[in-house]
Amino acid sequence: MDKQVATAEEALADVRDGQSFAVGGFGLSGVPEVLIGALYAAGASGLTVVSNNCGVDGRGLGVLLAAGRIARVTGSYIGDNKEFARQYLAGELEVELTPQGTLAERLRAGGSGIPAFYTPAGVGTQVAEGGLPWRYAADGSVAVASPPKEVRAFDGVDHILEHAITTDYALVRAARGDRHGNLVFHHAARNFNPLAAMAGRITVAEVEELVEPGDLDPDEVHLPGVFVQRVVELTPQQAADKGIEKRTVRER
């Protein structure tokens, strides 16, 4: 099946307000910025986003955040995104913080048809006991807090029940891909991309290099095309535009 779509805008033409998105990337590595830009251009709002972090000020998901398009975020890292912190503390944004490994497994479980699982991560903390602020009120009080989670002992060790994540869409970026949706990621840019792709009911991949079916060695495929519904080939300029979250230099 040829899953190539001509443009990112066409690939997201059916997006509506209030839908949910799993988005790959870590910091600015492996972030599907072209698809995020198309989502911004589509004008959809009230979005629920599941991603390790919410971009940075002015790039990645930070573009949607600054425009007030995101209503809820499930992630594990706020980082240096000042607008993210401001909206969260001002009660404008609902945020579910979850341990990073738990987030990865919740996405993978969603894509694997596993409704929930037990993990020791978070036992003895507010992750398990509840009370983490999901949304603040304007006066700084907690308007919505996380609920307590079921705890069960396995071999004498407590574990908490975590529910899988599935979303309406997933947006991911790959280094190489074919028209059937088979994807190969580049080193650290792999990060959350395969997991996010698995969790989406409609997964859209932006690909830096599009090859013909059969040109990818099956042994090098990181994500099989069964998880991908739409593929967008990037222009050379789009493929080369990769942000750096923190640039450091030192004197010789």
C-alpha positions, 0 to 999 in steps of 0.5 A: 500500500502506497501511504505517501501523502504530498504535503504535511498539510494534506496529511493533517487535513482531517484534524479537528479541535479537541483531538489527542496527539502522541508526538515523538522527540526528546528536546529538539532531537527527532521532533516532527517539526514540519508536521507540528507546523502543519498542525499549527496552520490547521488551526485546531485547538483544545489539543491533548498532547502526549510527549516526553516534553513540550518543545522549547520556546519557539520550536517544536510543540512550543509553537502550539503551546505559545498559541494557546492550542494545547489544553493538556499535556502528558509528559515527563519533562518540562525543561527550560520551556518558560511558557510551558511553566508559566501556563501550568502555574497560571492554571491555563494548562493541565499537566500530567507528569509521569516517570519517563520510563513509565511514559515510554511503556504506556505508549508501547502498551497502547500500541501493543493492545495491553490496557494496563501494567504494573511497575515499581516506578513511583511507589511511595511517592505522589505518583502512586498516592495521588495529589500531584497538581494536574491543574492549578487555579488562578489563585495558586491553589490546586484545582485538579490533582492526580488520583491515587493508583492501585498498588499490588505486591509482586514477590513482596515488592509493591507495584502501581497500576499504570494505564496504557496510552492511545491517541487519535494521531501520532506525529513522528520523524524518521531518517529514512522510510519507504512508501509502505511506512517502514521507518528507520531512525537515526541514532538518538533521534529514535528516542520516543518516535517508535513508541509514539507511532505505535500509540496513534490510531492514525500515525503520520511520519515525516521522512528525511529520505523516502525510498522505494519499497524493498530498498530497506533491509528488513533487518534495519527497519526500526518500526514496521509500516503496520503502525504508520498510515501516512508518510510525508517526504521532507524537502532537503531544506526541511530535512536539514533544519534541525534545532539544538536545544542547548549549544555549549562552547568551550575555550581551547 
